[in-house]
Amino acid sequence: MPAAKQLGHDLRLMSGNALHLAAALSPARKRYNIPSSPPVAALVRTWKPDERYARKGATDHLLAESRVQAAHEAANAMIYPRLLDGI
């Protein structure tokens, strides 16, 4: 977790949940935002959690393929940088 000063805060005793909240809201974390590419936007707009339980073959192959590509793009843009930054 970065120091509070690195996040643009000048509170010397900031720790715990307050520090995590400051990190999440920090402008420095903008690079973790959801990518704005059309495939990722379509995935966010159309995917529903209950689709995880759909029977095999219920989703059109091309739709499934585009969702996998969009999820891969989102992971590359959001998850892997967080892991590398220790978040």
Buried (B, 14 or more C-beta within 10 A) or exposed (E): BBEBEEBEBEEEEBEEEEBEEBBEEBEEBEEBEEBEBEBBEBBEEEBEEEEEEEEEEEEEEEEEEBBEBBBEBBEEBBEEBEEEBEB
